[in-house]
Amino acid sequence: AVGGPAPAPQPRLHWSALDVEALVRALAREGVAEARVEAGADGCIVHLPRHDTLVHVERHATHVFCEGRADVRQALRRAIAACLPHI
Amino acid sequence: LCVKDNRLSFLDIDEICDEIGINRHVIRFTSTVRFDDPGSAAKTAEKLKTLLAEKLQGWSITISDGNISVESVLIKVEGDDDNTKSIYVSWTNQDEDLGSYILGLLQSMVQ
């Protein structure tokens, strides 16, 4: 028998750049509040200190560093998906 | 699957983006697990690979320079000998099921 999780459903393809202000609003709607945005050379970093999470946003990539809580990660996925065109 | 040059072709997701002229936005998640395992980081990585091979039968698991890969999931072990190791688990949004499964496995292993 094949172990592990079942194969994932059809992957979602996201494109374009992420609007950070829209992301902060979407995070607040998900109950992930107190976001602090810091501009950097190649994008910006969204700090979520209450959730021990950093979101590094670049033009064509977003990298989330979080401490492994599935509920926080799912909220972040929904918020990011709400701010990017996707199929 | 798409029609290209009047032929049906299989394209991966990056090729599709090139074909239709859009800039893909890649979303990646990284979480860290602390693991008390004396010995070198390479030795810990070998143990993790053995564990994953047992739990993920049928999946292709590779290890290179101490970094383990399963699809887009990357597992990297860092730490000095005889110290607690930091295990970084990273995956793209498309591999959320696999990435969260592996993270959960490693979290349960260290508890």
N, CA and C atoms of all chains as a GROMACS GRO file, in nm:
protein
  594
    1ALA      N    1   0.084  -0.120   0.000
    1ALA     CA    2   0.000   0.000   0.000
    1ALA      C    3   0.088   0.125   0.000
    2VAL      N    4   0.043   0.228  -0.065
    2VAL     CA    5   0.117   0.354  -0.068
    2VAL      C    6   0.088   0.429   0.060
    3GLY      N    7   0.197   0.470   0.131
    3GLY     CA    8   0.177   0.540   0.257
    3GLY      C    9   0.165   0.689   0.237
    4GLY      N   10   0.149   0.761   0.349
    4GLY     CA   11   0.147   0.907   0.343
    4GLY      C   12   0.013   0.961   0.298
    5PRO      N   13   0.011   1.088   0.270
    5PRO     CA   14  -0.116   1.152   0.235
    5PRO      C   15  -0.160   1.113   0.095
    6ALA      N   16  -0.289   1.129   0.069
    6ALA     CA   17  -0.340   1.107  -0.065
    6ALA      C   18  -0.284   1.215  -0.156
    7PRO      N   19  -0.269   1.187  -0.287
    7PRO     CA   20  -0.219   1.290  -0.377
    7PRO      C   21  -0.302   1.417  -0.366
    8ALA      N   22  -0.234   1.529  -0.373
    8ALA     CA   23  -0.303   1.658  -0.357
    8ALA      C   24  -0.398   1.680  -0.474
    9PRO      N   25  -0.507   1.754  -0.452
    9PRO     CA   26  -0.593   1.788  -0.565
    9PRO      C   27  -0.519   1.880  -0.661
   10GLN      N   28  -0.584   1.911  -0.772
   10GLN     CA   29  -0.524   1.996  -0.876
   10GLN      C   30  -0.459   2.119  -0.812
   11PRO      N   31  -0.329   2.142  -0.838
   11PRO     CA   32  -0.266   2.257  -0.773
   11PRO      C   33  -0.321   2.389  -0.823
   12ARG      N   34  -0.316   2.485  -0.737
   12ARG     CA   35  -0.359   2.619  -0.774
   12ARG      C   36  -0.240   2.693  -0.829
   13LEU      N   37  -0.262   2.764  -0.934
   13LEU     CA   38  -0.156   2.845  -0.994
   13LEU      C   39  -0.186   2.992  -0.962
   14HIS      N   40  -0.093   3.056  -0.891
   14HIS     CA   41  -0.108   3.198  -0.860
   14HIS      C   42  -0.014   3.277  -0.949
   15TRP      N   43  -0.054   3.398  -0.984
   15TRP     CA   44   0.037   3.480  -1.062
   15TRP      C   45   0.024   3.626  -1.019
   16SER      N   46   0.107   3.710  -1.079
   16SER     CA   47   0.108   3.854  -1.053
   16SER      C   48   0.178   3.884  -0.919
   17ALA      N   49   0.173   4.010  -0.879
   17ALA     CA   50   0.240   4.052  -0.755
   17ALA      C   51   0.138   4.064  -0.643
   18LEU      N   52   0.184   4.045  -0.522
   18LEU     CA   53   0.096   4.050  -0.405
   18LEU      C   54   0.087   4.194  -0.354
   19ASP      N   55  -0.036   4.241  -0.335
   19ASP     CA   56  -0.060   4.373  -0.278
   19ASP      C   57  -0.054   4.358  -0.126
   20VAL      N   58   0.050   4.414  -0.064
   20VAL     CA   59   0.074   4.391   0.079
   20VAL      C   60  -0.036   4.453   0.166
   21GLU      N   61  -0.085   4.570   0.125
   21GLU     CA   62  -0.192   4.632   0.205
   21GLU      C   63  -0.317   4.544   0.202
   22ALA      N   64  -0.346   4.488   0.084
   22ALA     CA   65  -0.461   4.397   0.074
   22ALA      C   66  -0.438   4.273   0.159
   23LEU      N   67  -0.312   4.226   0.163
   23LEU     CA   68  -0.280   4.108   0.246
   23LEU      C   69  -0.306   4.137   0.393
   24VAL      N   70  -0.264   4.254   0.439
   24VAL     CA   71  -0.284   4.289   0.581
   24VAL      C   72  -0.434   4.293   0.613
   25ARG      N   73  -0.514   4.348   0.520
   25ARG     CA   74  -0.660   4.351   0.542
   25ARG      C   75  -0.717   4.208   0.543
   26ALA      N   76  -0.669   4.125   0.450
   26ALA     CA   77  -0.719   3.987   0.443
   26ALA      C   78  -0.680   3.908   0.567
   27LEU      N   79  -0.560   3.935   0.618
   27LEU     CA   80  -0.517   3.868   0.742
   27LEU      C   81  -0.606   3.909   0.858
   28ALA      N   82  -0.640   4.037   0.865
   28ALA     CA   83  -0.728   4.085   0.973
   28ALA      C   84  -0.864   4.017   0.965
   29ARG      N   85  -0.915   3.999   0.842
   29ARG     CA   86  -1.044   3.929   0.826
   29ARG      C   87  -1.035   3.784   0.874
   30GLU      N   88  -0.915   3.727   0.866
   30GLU     CA   89  -0.894   3.589   0.911
   30GLU      C   90  -0.865   3.582   1.061
   31GLY      N   91  -0.864   3.698   1.127
   31GLY     CA   92  -0.836   3.701   1.270
   31GLY      C   93  -0.688   3.706   1.302
   32VAL      N   94  -0.604   3.726   1.200
   32VAL     CA   95  -0.460   3.737   1.222
   32VAL      C   96  -0.426   3.885   1.219
   33ALA      N   97  -0.427   3.946   1.337
   33ALA     CA   98  -0.416   4.091   1.346
   33ALA      C   99  -0.276   4.133   1.390
   34GLU      N  100  -0.263   4.264   1.408
   34GLU     CA  101  -0.138   4.325   1.456
   34GLU      C  102  -0.021   4.299   1.362
   35ALA      N  103  -0.048   4.307   1.232
   35ALA     CA  104   0.061   4.290   1.134
   35ALA      C  105   0.143   4.419   1.128
   36ARG      N  106   0.274   4.403   1.120
   36ARG     CA  107   0.363   4.518   1.108
   36ARG      C  108   0.442   4.502   0.978
   37VAL      N  109   0.436   4.603   0.892
   37VAL     CA  110   0.499   4.591   0.760
   37VAL      C  111   0.629   4.671   0.759
   38GLU      N  112   0.734   4.608   0.709
   38GLU     CA  113   0.866   4.672   0.700
   38GLU      C  114   0.915   4.661   0.557
   39ALA      N  115   0.944   4.774   0.496
   39ALA     CA  116   0.991   4.773   0.357
   39ALA      C  117   1.137   4.729   0.353
   40GLY      N  118   1.172   4.652   0.252
   40GLY     CA  119   1.310   4.607   0.234
   40GLY      C  120   1.357   4.638   0.094
   41ALA      N  121   1.481   4.597   0.064
   41ALA     CA  122   1.539   4.628  -0.066
   41ALA      C  123   1.468   4.553  -0.179
   42ASP      N  124   1.428   4.428  -0.152
   42ASP     CA  125   1.370   4.346  -0.258
   42ASP      C  126   1.224   4.310  -0.233
   43GLY      N  127   1.156   4.392  -0.156
   43GLY     CA  128   1.015   4.365  -0.126
   43GLY      C  129   0.983   4.416   0.012
   44CYS      N  130   0.905   4.341   0.086
   44CYS     CA  131   0.880   4.382   0.224
   44CYS      C  132   0.855   4.260   0.312
   45ILE      N  133   0.862   4.285   0.441
   45ILE     CA  134   0.840   4.178   0.538
   45ILE      C  135   0.721   4.215   0.624
   46VAL      N  136   0.627   4.121   0.635
   46VAL     CA  137   0.512   4.140   0.723
   46VAL      C  138   0.539   4.059   0.850
   47HIS      N  139   0.549   4.128   0.963
   47HIS     CA  140   0.572   4.061   1.091
   47HIS      C  141   0.437   4.035   1.157
   48LEU      N  142   0.421   3.916   1.206
   48LEU     CA  143   0.300   3.881   1.282
   48LEU      C  144   0.346   3.828   1.418
   49PRO      N  145   0.387   3.920   1.508
   49PRO     CA  146   0.452   3.876   1.632
   49PRO      C  147   0.366   3.786   1.719
   50ARG      N  148   0.234   3.808   1.719
   50ARG     CA  149   0.147   3.724   1.804
   50ARG      C  150   0.146   3.580   1.758
   51HIS      N  151   0.181   3.559   1.630
   51HIS     CA  152   0.178   3.424   1.574
   51HIS      C  153   0.317   3.372   1.541
   52ASP      N  154   0.419   3.448   1.586
   52ASP     CA  155   0.558   3.407   1.563
   52ASP      C  156   0.582   3.376   1.415
   53THR      N  157   0.536   3.468   1.331
   53THR     CA  158   0.538   3.443   1.186
   53THR      C  159   0.593   3.564   1.111
   54LEU      N  160   0.670   3.536   1.006
   54LEU     CA  161   0.720   3.640   0.915
   54LEU      C  162   0.674   3.603   0.774
   55VAL      N  163   0.631   3.702   0.698
   55VAL     CA  164   0.593   3.679   0.559
   55VAL      C  165   0.683   3.769   0.473
   56HIS      N  166   0.769   3.708   0.395
   56HIS     CA  167   0.860   3.784   0.309
   56HIS      C  168   0.796   3.792   0.170
   57VAL      N  169   0.758   3.911   0.130
   57VAL     CA  170   0.686   3.929   0.004
   57VAL      C  171   0.779   3.992  -0.099
   58GLU      N  172   0.801   3.921  -0.208
   58GLU     CA  173   0.874   3.975  -0.323
   58GLU      C  174   0.777   3.981  -0.440
   59ARG      N  175   0.828   4.037  -0.552
   59ARG     CA  176   0.738   4.059  -0.666
   59ARG      C  177   0.675   3.928  -0.716
   60HIS      N  178   0.756   3.822  -0.725
   60HIS     CA  179   0.706   3.697  -0.782
   60HIS      C  180   0.709   3.581  -0.683
   61ALA      N  181   0.726   3.611  -0.557
   61ALA     CA  182   0.731   3.503  -0.458
   61ALA      C  183   0.692   3.555  -0.320
   62THR      N  184   0.630   3.467  -0.244
   62THR     CA  185   0.599   3.497  -0.104
   62THR      C  186   0.647   3.379  -0.021
   63HIS      N  187   0.727   3.409   0.082
   63HIS     CA  188   0.781   3.302   0.166
   63HIS      C  189   0.733   3.326   0.309
   64VAL      N  190   0.661   3.228   0.362
   64VAL     CA  191   0.605   3.238   0.496
   64VAL      C  192   0.692   3.155   0.591
   65PHE      N  193   0.742   3.219   0.697
   65PHE     CA  194   0.818   3.147   0.800
   65PHE      C  195   0.728   3.142   0.923
   66CYS      N  196   0.673   3.027   0.952
   66CYS     CA  197   0.580   3.020   1.065
   66CYS      C  198   0.615   2.900   1.153
   67GLU      N  199   0.562   2.902   1.273
   67GLU     CA  200   0.605   2.803   1.371
   67GLU      C  201   0.519   2.677   1.371
   68GLY      N  202   0.466   2.644   1.259
   68GLY     CA  203   0.411   2.509   1.242
   68GLY      C  204   0.267   2.488   1.286
   69ARG      N  205   0.198   2.596   1.332
   69ARG     CA  206   0.056   2.577   1.370
   69ARG      C  207  -0.028   2.573   1.244
   70ALA      N  208  -0.098   2.462   1.226
   70ALA     CA  209  -0.174   2.441   1.102
   70ALA      C  210  -0.284   2.546   1.084
   71ASP      N  211  -0.351   2.587   1.196
   71ASP     CA  212  -0.461   2.682   1.181
   71ASP      C  213  -0.410   2.818   1.132
   72VAL      N  214  -0.292   2.859   1.183
   72VAL     CA  215  -0.234   2.987   1.139
   72VAL      C  216  -0.194   2.977   0.991
   73ARG      N  217  -0.135   2.863   0.956
   73ARG     CA  218  -0.091   2.846   0.817
   73ARG      C  219  -0.210   2.847   0.720
   74GLN      N  220  -0.318   2.782   0.760
   74GLN     CA  221  -0.436   2.781   0.671
   74GLN      C  222  -0.494   2.922   0.657
   75ALA      N  223  -0.494   2.998   0.766
   75ALA     CA  224  -0.542   3.136   0.758
   75ALA      C  225  -0.454   3.219   0.664
   76LEU      N  226  -0.323   3.197   0.674
   76LEU     CA  227  -0.229   3.267   0.584
   76LEU      C  228  -0.252   3.226   0.438
   77ARG      N  229  -0.275   3.098   0.414
   77ARG     CA  230  -0.299   3.051   0.276
   77ARG      C  231  -0.423   3.118   0.218
   78ARG      N  232  -0.530   3.123   0.300
   78ARG     CA  233  -0.656   3.185   0.252
   78ARG      C  234  -0.634   3.334   0.225
   79ALA      N  235  -0.562   3.401   0.315
   79ALA     CA  236  -0.541   3.545   0.299
   79ALA      C  237  -0.457   3.574   0.174
   80ILE      N  238  -0.352   3.496   0.153
   80ILE     CA  239  -0.266   3.518   0.035
   80ILE      C  240  -0.345   3.488  -0.092
   81ALA      N  241  -0.421   3.378  -0.091
   81ALA     CA  242  -0.500   3.342  -0.210
   81ALA      C  243  -0.602   3.451  -0.244
   82ALA      N  244  -0.653   3.518  -0.140
   82ALA     CA  245  -0.754   3.623  -0.162
   82ALA      C  246  -0.693   3.745  -0.230
   83CYS      N  247  -0.560   3.756  -0.228
   83CYS     CA  248  -0.494   3.877  -0.280
   83CYS      C  249  -0.420   3.852  -0.411
   84LEU      N  250  -0.427   3.731  -0.464
   84LEU     CA  251  -0.358   3.701  -0.589
   84LEU      C  252  -0.455   3.637  -0.688
   85PRO      N  253  -0.446   3.673  -0.817
   85PRO     CA  254  -0.525   3.600  -0.914
   85PRO      C  255  -0.478   3.456  -0.922
   86HIS      N  256  -0.570   3.362  -0.937
   86HIS     CA  257  -0.530   3.221  -0.941
   86HIS      C  258  -0.632   3.139  -1.019
   87ILE      N  259  -0.588   3.020  -1.058
   87ILE     CA  260  -0.682   2.924  -1.117
   87ILE      C  261  -0.666   2.793  -1.042
   88LEU      N  262  -0.194   1.940  -1.976
   88LEU     CA  263  -0.207   1.893  -2.114
   88LEU      C  264  -0.254   2.011  -2.201
   89CYS      N  265  -0.181   2.042  -2.307
   89CYS     CA  266  -0.225   2.152  -2.391
   89CYS      C  267  -0.186   2.125  -2.537
   90VAL      N  268  -0.246   2.203  -2.624
   90VAL     CA  269  -0.213   2.192  -2.766
   90VAL      C  270  -0.102   2.292  -2.795
   91LYS      N  271   0.012   2.241  -2.845
   91LYS     CA  272   0.125   2.328  -2.876
   91LYS      C  273   0.180   2.284  -3.012
   92ASP      N  274   0.193   2.377  -3.103
   92ASP     CA  275   0.240   2.345  -3.239
   92ASP      C  276   0.156   2.232  -3.301
   93ASN      N  277   0.024   2.240  -3.282
   93ASN     CA  278  -0.070   2.141  -3.334
   93ASN      C  279  -0.048   2.000  -3.277
   94ARG      N  280   0.015   1.993  -3.163
   94ARG     CA  281   0.034   1.862  -3.098
   94ARG      C  282  -0.007   1.874  -2.953
   95LEU      N  283  -0.061   1.761  -2.901
   95LEU     CA  284  -0.091   1.759  -2.758
   95LEU      C  285   0.040   1.742  -2.681
   96SER      N  286   0.061   1.826  -2.579
   96SER     CA  287   0.185   1.818  -2.502
   96SER      C  288   0.154   1.824  -2.353
   97PHE      N  289   0.237   1.756  -2.275
   97PHE     CA  290   0.233   1.772  -2.130
   97PHE      C  291   0.332   1.880  -2.092
   98LEU      N  292   0.284   1.980  -2.020
   98LEU     CA  293   0.374   2.089  -1.976
   98LEU      C  294   0.368   2.097  -1.824
   99ASP      N  295   0.482   2.130  -1.763
   99ASP     CA  296   0.474   2.153  -1.619
   99ASP      C  297   0.427   2.297  -1.595
  100ILE      N  298   0.405   2.327  -1.468
  100ILE     CA  299   0.337   2.453  -1.435
  100ILE      C  300   0.419   2.575  -1.479
  101ASP      N  301   0.554   2.566  -1.473
  101ASP     CA  302   0.636   2.680  -1.514
  101ASP      C  303   0.632   2.698  -1.666
  102GLU      N  304   0.628   2.584  -1.739
  102GLU     CA  305   0.619   2.593  -1.885
  102GLU      C  306   0.485   2.654  -1.927
  103ILE      N  307   0.378   2.618  -1.853
  103ILE     CA  308   0.247   2.676  -1.884
  103ILE      C  309   0.251   2.827  -1.868
  104CYS      N  310   0.314   2.873  -1.759
  104CYS     CA  311   0.323   3.018  -1.735
  104CYS      C  312   0.398   3.086  -1.849
  105ASP      N  313   0.508   3.024  -1.895
  105ASP     CA  314   0.584   3.081  -2.006
  105ASP      C  315   0.499   3.086  -2.132
  106GLU      N  316   0.423   2.977  -2.157
  106GLU     CA  317   0.341   2.969  -2.278
  106GLU      C  318   0.236   3.079  -2.282
  107ILE      N  319   0.170   3.100  -2.168
  107ILE     CA  320   0.060   3.197  -2.170
  107ILE      C  321   0.105   3.337  -2.126
  108GLY      N  322   0.235   3.350  -2.098
  108GLY     CA  323   0.291   3.482  -2.073
  108GLY      C  324   0.251   3.546  -1.941
  109ILE      N  325   0.244   3.464  -1.836
  109ILE     CA  326   0.216   3.523  -1.704
  109ILE      C  327   0.332   3.494  -1.610
  110ASN      N  328   0.348   3.581  -1.511
  110ASN     CA  329   0.452   3.564  -1.411
  110ASN      C  330   0.395   3.490  -1.292
  111ARG      N  331   0.439   3.366  -1.276
  111ARG     CA  332   0.390   3.286  -1.165
  111ARG      C  333   0.432   3.349  -1.033
  112HIS      N  334   0.345   3.341  -0.933
  112HIS     CA  335   0.380   3.386  -0.798
  112HIS      C  336   0.394   3.260  -0.712
  113VAL      N  337   0.516   3.231  -0.668
  113VAL     CA  338   0.542   3.108  -0.592
  113VAL      C  339   0.523   3.136  -0.443
  114ILE      N  340   0.443   3.054  -0.379
  114ILE     CA  341   0.420   3.068  -0.234
  114ILE      C  342   0.487   2.951  -0.164
  115ARG      N  343   0.571   2.981  -0.067
  115ARG     CA  344   0.645   2.876   0.004
  115ARG      C  345   0.630   2.896   0.155
  116PHE      N  346   0.620   2.786   0.226
  116PHE     CA  347   0.609   2.789   0.373
  116PHE      C  348   0.731   2.718   0.433
  117THR      N  349   0.781   2.773   0.542
  117THR     CA  350   0.891   2.708   0.614
  117THR      C  351   0.860   2.707   0.763
  118SER      N  352   0.876   2.592   0.824
  118SER     CA  353   0.862   2.579   0.970
  118SER      C  354   0.982   2.504   1.024
  119THR      N  355   1.009   2.525   1.153
  119THR     CA  356   1.128   2.464   1.216
  119THR      C  357   1.086   2.370   1.327
  120VAL      N  358   1.155   2.258   1.336
  120VAL     CA  359   1.134   2.161   1.444
  120VAL      C  360   1.268   2.143   1.514
  121ARG      N  361   1.269   2.150   1.647
  121ARG     CA  362   1.393   2.125   1.723
  121ARG      C  363   1.396   1.978   1.765
  122PHE      N  364   1.512   1.918   1.750
  122PHE     CA  365   1.523   1.773   1.772
  122PHE      C  366   1.652   1.745   1.848
  123ASP      N  367   1.641   1.683   1.966
  123ASP     CA  368   1.759   1.644   2.044
  123ASP      C  369   1.814   1.515   1.986
  124ASP      N  370   1.924   1.525   1.916
  124ASP     CA  371   1.982   1.406   1.854
  124ASP      C  372   2.133   1.426   1.845
  125PRO      N  373   2.208   1.373   1.944
  125PRO     CA  374   2.354   1.388   1.940
  125PRO      C  375   2.412   1.328   1.813
  126GLY      N  376   2.522   1.384   1.769
  126GLY     CA  377   2.586   1.335   1.646
  126GLY      C  378   2.581   1.443   1.539
  127SER      N  379   2.630   1.409   1.423
  127SER     CA  380   2.638   1.510   1.317
  127SER      C  381   2.500   1.536   1.255
  128ALA      N  382   2.487   1.652   1.193
  128ALA     CA  383   2.362   1.687   1.124
  128ALA      C  384   2.336   1.589   1.009
  129ALA      N  385   2.444   1.543   0.945
  129ALA     CA  386   2.429   1.448   0.833
  129ALA      C  387   2.368   1.317   0.882
  130LYS      N  388   2.410   1.275   1.002
  130LYS     CA  389   2.359   1.150   1.059
  130LYS      C  390   2.210   1.164   1.092
  131THR      N  391   2.174   1.280   1.148
  131THR     CA  392   2.032   1.305   1.177
  131THR      C  393   1.951   1.304   1.048
  132ALA      N  394   2.006   1.364   0.943
  132ALA     CA  395   1.935   1.368   0.814
  132ALA      C  396   1.913   1.227   0.760
  133GLU      N  397   2.014   1.140   0.777
  133GLU     CA  398   1.999   1.001   0.731
  133GLU      C  399   1.886   0.931   0.807
  134LYS      N  400   1.879   0.956   0.940
  134LYS     CA  401   1.772   0.895   1.021
  134LYS      C  402   1.636   0.944   0.972
  135LEU      N  403   1.627   1.073   0.943
  135LEU     CA  404   1.499   1.129   0.897
  135LEU      C  405   1.460   1.069   0.762
  136LYS      N  406   1.559   1.051   0.676
  136LYS     CA  407   1.529   0.993   0.544
  136LYS      C  408   1.474   0.851   0.561
  137THR      N  409   1.533   0.775   0.653
  137THR     CA  410   1.484   0.638   0.678
  137THR      C  411   1.340   0.642   0.728
  138LEU      N  412   1.314   0.733   0.821
  138LEU     CA  413   1.177   0.746   0.874
  138LEU      C  414   1.079   0.782   0.763
  139LEU      N  415   1.117   0.880   0.680
  139LEU     CA  416   1.027   0.924   0.573
  139LEU      C  417   1.005   0.812   0.470
  140ALA      N  418   1.111   0.736   0.442
  140ALA     CA  419   1.098   0.627   0.345
  140ALA      C  420   0.998   0.522   0.396
  141GLU      N  421   0.996   0.502   0.530
  141GLU     CA  422   0.899   0.406   0.588
  141GLU      C  423   0.757   0.459   0.576
  142LYS      N  424   0.741   0.589   0.602
  142LYS     CA  425   0.607   0.647   0.609
  142LYS      C  426   0.553   0.687   0.472
  143LEU      N  427   0.641   0.713   0.378
  143LEU     CA  428   0.598   0.764   0.247
  143LEU      C  429   0.636   0.664   0.138
  144GLN      N  430   0.589   0.542   0.155
  144GLN     CA  431   0.621   0.441   0.054
  144GLN      C  432   0.555   0.480  -0.078
  145GLY      N  433   0.629   0.468  -0.186
  145GLY     CA  434   0.575   0.504  -0.317
  145GLY      C  435   0.614   0.645  -0.360
  146TRP      N  436   0.671   0.723  -0.266
  146TRP     CA  437   0.714   0.859  -0.301
  146TRP      C  438   0.865   0.857  -0.325
  147SER      N  439   0.912   0.941  -0.415
  147SER     CA  440   1.054   0.949  -0.442
  147SER      C  441   1.119   1.044  -0.341
  148ILE      N  442   1.210   0.990  -0.259
  148ILE     CA  443   1.278   1.069  -0.155
  148ILE      C  444   1.426   1.071  -0.188
  149THR      N  445   1.483   1.189  -0.200
  149THR     CA  446   1.626   1.198  -0.232
  149THR      C  447   1.698   1.275  -0.123
  150ILE      N  448   1.828   1.249  -0.111
  150ILE     CA  449   1.909   1.324  -0.014
  150ILE      C  450   2.037   1.368  -0.085
  151SER      N  451   2.071   1.495  -0.070
  151SER     CA  452   2.190   1.548  -0.134
  151SER      C  453   2.251   1.653  -0.041
  152ASP      N  454   2.378   1.636  -0.006
  152ASP     CA  455   2.446   1.727   0.087
  152ASP      C  456   2.367   1.743   0.218
  153GLY      N  457   2.303   1.637   0.262
  153GLY     CA  458   2.229   1.642   0.388
  153GLY      C  459   2.090   1.703   0.377
  154ASN      N  460   2.051   1.745   0.256
  154ASN     CA  461   1.917   1.802   0.236
  154ASN      C  462   1.827   1.696   0.173
  155ILE      N  463   1.711   1.675   0.236
  155ILE     CA  464   1.617   1.573   0.189
  155ILE      C  465   1.510   1.642   0.104
  156SER      N  466   1.474   1.579  -0.008
  156SER     CA  467   1.369   1.635  -0.095
  156SER      C  468   1.262   1.530  -0.122
  157VAL      N  469   1.136   1.572  -0.112
  157VAL     CA  470   1.022   1.490  -0.155
  157VAL      C  471   0.931   1.586  -0.232
  158GLU      N  472   0.918   1.569  -0.362
  158GLU     CA  473   0.848   1.667  -0.446
  158GLU      C  474   0.907   1.806  -0.416
  159SER      N  475   0.819   1.905  -0.382
  159SER     CA  476   0.875   2.039  -0.352
  159SER      C  477   0.913   2.054  -0.205
  160VAL      N  478   0.894   1.949  -0.126
  160VAL     CA  479   0.925   1.959   0.018
  160VAL      C  480   1.075   1.940   0.038
  161LEU      N  481   1.138   2.038   0.105
  161LEU     CA  482   1.280   2.032   0.135
  161LEU      C  483   1.297   2.024   0.286
  162ILE      N  484   1.385   1.935   0.331
  162ILE     CA  485   1.410   1.919   0.474
  162ILE      C  486   1.560   1.936   0.495
  163LYS      N  487   1.596   2.032   0.578
  163LYS     CA  488   1.738   2.062   0.600
  163LYS      C  489   1.766   2.054   0.750
  164VAL      N  490   1.874   1.987   0.786
  164VAL     CA  491   1.910   1.973   0.927
  164VAL      C  492   2.034   2.059   0.953
  165GLU      N  493   2.029   2.139   1.059
  165GLU     CA  494   2.144   2.220   1.098
  165GLU      C  495   2.169   2.202   1.247
  166GLY      N  496   2.294   2.215   1.287
  166GLY     CA  497   2.328   2.207   1.429
  166GLY      C  498   2.463   2.142   1.447
  167ASP      N  499   2.531   2.180   1.558
  167ASP     CA  500   2.661   2.122   1.587
  167ASP      C  501   2.644   1.979   1.638
  168ASP      N  502   2.753   1.903   1.633
  168ASP     CA  503   2.753   1.769   1.690
  168ASP      C  504   2.718   1.780   1.839
  169ASP      N  505   2.648   1.678   1.890
  169ASP     CA  506   2.613   1.669   2.033
  169ASP      C  507   2.523   1.784   2.080
  170ASN      N  508   2.458   1.849   1.984
  170ASN     CA  509   2.366   1.956   2.023
  170ASN      C  510   2.229   1.932   1.962
  171THR      N  511   2.133   2.011   2.008
  171THR     CA  512   2.001   2.006   1.949
  171THR      C  513   2.008   2.049   1.803
  172LYS      N  514   1.936   1.977   1.719
  172LYS     CA  515   1.937   2.011   1.576
  172LYS      C  516   1.811   2.093   1.542
  173SER      N  517   1.828   2.182   1.448
  173SER     CA  518   1.712   2.252   1.390
  173SER      C  519   1.679   2.185   1.258
  174ILE      N  520   1.556   2.140   1.245
  174ILE     CA  521   1.512   2.078   1.120
  174ILE      C  522   1.419   2.178   1.051
  175TYR      N  523   1.462   2.227   0.936
  175TYR     CA  524   1.380   2.322   0.859
  175TYR      C  525   1.300   2.243   0.756
  176VAL      N  526   1.168   2.261   0.758
  176VAL     CA  527   1.081   2.193   0.663
  176VAL      C  528   1.015   2.300   0.578
  177SER      N  529   1.031   2.290   0.446
  177SER     CA  530   0.986   2.395   0.356
  177SER      C  531   0.911   2.332   0.239
  178TRP      N  532   0.801   2.393   0.197
  178TRP     CA  533   0.726   2.337   0.083
  178TRP      C  534   0.647   2.446   0.012
  179THR      N  535   0.615   2.422  -0.113
  179THR     CA  536   0.534   2.519  -0.187
  179THR      C  537   0.386   2.496  -0.156
  180ASN      N  538   0.307   2.598  -0.184
  180ASN     CA  539   0.164   2.594  -0.156
  180ASN      C  540   0.096   2.474  -0.225
  181GLN      N  541   0.146   2.438  -0.344
  181GLN     CA  542   0.086   2.327  -0.418
  181GLN      C  543   0.103   2.194  -0.343
  182ASP      N  544   0.208   2.184  -0.262
  182ASP     CA  545   0.235   2.059  -0.190
  182ASP      C  546   0.198   2.071  -0.043
  183GLU      N  547   0.094   2.149  -0.013
  183GLU     CA  548   0.053   2.169   0.126
  183GLU      C  549   0.021   2.036   0.197
  184ASP      N  550  -0.049   1.946   0.130
  184ASP     CA  551  -0.087   1.820   0.195
  184ASP      C  552   0.037   1.742   0.237
  185LEU      N  553   0.130   1.730   0.142
  185LEU     CA  554   0.252   1.654   0.169
  185LEU      C  555   0.339   1.726   0.272
  186GLY      N  556   0.356   1.857   0.257
  186GLY     CA  557   0.440   1.934   0.348
  186GLY      C  558   0.386   1.931   0.490
  187SER      N  559   0.255   1.951   0.506
  187SER     CA  560   0.200   1.952   0.641
  187SER      C  561   0.203   1.812   0.702
  188TYR      N  562   0.190   1.709   0.618
  188TYR     CA  563   0.201   1.572   0.668
  188TYR      C  564   0.342   1.547   0.724
  189ILE      N  565   0.445   1.587   0.647
  189ILE     CA  566   0.584   1.565   0.691
  189ILE      C  567   0.614   1.648   0.815
  190LEU      N  568   0.569   1.773   0.818
  190LEU     CA  569   0.591   1.856   0.936
  190LEU      C  570   0.526   1.791   1.059
  191GLY      N  571   0.403   1.744   1.045
  191GLY     CA  572   0.333   1.679   1.156
  191GLY      C  573   0.406   1.555   1.203
  192LEU      N  574   0.461   1.481   1.108
  192LEU     CA  575   0.537   1.360   1.140
  192LEU      C  576   0.660   1.395   1.225
  193LEU      N  577   0.732   1.499   1.183
  193LEU     CA  578   0.853   1.540   1.255
  193LEU      C  579   0.817   1.598   1.392
  194GLN      N  580   0.707   1.673   1.398
  194GLN     CA  581   0.665   1.730   1.526
  194GLN      C  582   0.628   1.619   1.624
  195SER      N  583   0.559   1.515   1.576
  195SER     CA  584   0.520   1.406   1.666
  195SER      C  585   0.643   1.325   1.707
  196MET      N  586   0.743   1.319   1.621
  196MET     CA  587   0.865   1.244   1.651
  196MET      C  588   0.941   1.306   1.768
  197VAL      N  589   0.940   1.438   1.777
  197VAL     CA  590   1.022   1.505   1.879
  197VAL      C  591   0.946   1.526   2.010
  198GLN      N  592   0.817   1.496   2.013
  198GLN     CA  593   0.740   1.519   2.137
  198GLN      C  594   0.760   1.403   2.235
   0.00000   0.00000   0.00000
